[in-house]
Amino acid sequence: MNTLYGDVQNNILAKAQQIKLLVCDVDGVFSDGRIYLGNDGEELKAFHTKDGFGIKALGASGVDVAIITGRNSSIVANRMKALNVAHIIQGQEDKLPALISLTQQLNIDLNEVAYIGDDVPDLACIEAVGLGISVSDGHPLVVRGADYTTFIQGGFGAVREICDLIMQSQGSLVSASGASI
């Protein structure tokens, strides 16, 4: 089937239609994976407004959103709070137990979860969920293990692509509205 970003297999759309929770890694997914460090130790990351709009629109459509990241960052916490992401899990090098705990807390089956990542620490989660996703510039093992690989690179709108895919499959894309942030 043709989506806004390109042709997608029907089985991917069928999986996306079942999604109740989107879980995202951060570095390499919401950002391009680079970390900028200033002389005084400050850390900077760049986030794309397209991803921000996608997350807000997806949440408004009724799909819950979470992040699970291996690092701890106040920048990430502040960005996710601005996007109304309710489940912010940081400092989790082994992400699968955190994912399982979250799905149990939310009473959501793993088959109703989409997970997007870019590197080997994400692979167990990608393989455990109903719709495992790699960004287009993900590590080759992650791309190989994913059900779907985005057309767009991490940090440049890949999260928005997934939000749009889920909303399109669930018939809520045309009702997406709001402001980019």
Number of C-alpha atoms within 10 A of each C-alpha: 10 9 14 10 13 9 10 15 11 12 11 18 18 14 19 25 18 17 24 19 23 24 24 22 24 25 23 21 27 29 22 19 15 12 13 11 11 9 6 6 8 8 13 14 17 16 21 19 17 18 26 23 22 28 28 25 25 24 21 16 17 12 19 21 24 21 22 25 25 17 13 12 14 10 13 21 16 11 14 20 13 12 20 17 17 13 15 16 19 20 12 16 14 15 20 19 13 17 23 17 11 17 16 12 9 11 9 15 15 20 17 18 27 27 28 32 32 30 20 16 18 25 25 16 28 28 17 17 22 21 27 28 28 31 29 19 19 22 15 14 13 27 24 13 17 23 19 20 24 21 17 17 22 28 25 20 26 27 31 24 22 28 25 23 21 27 24 17 20 17 12 16 18 9 11 16 12 11 11 15 16
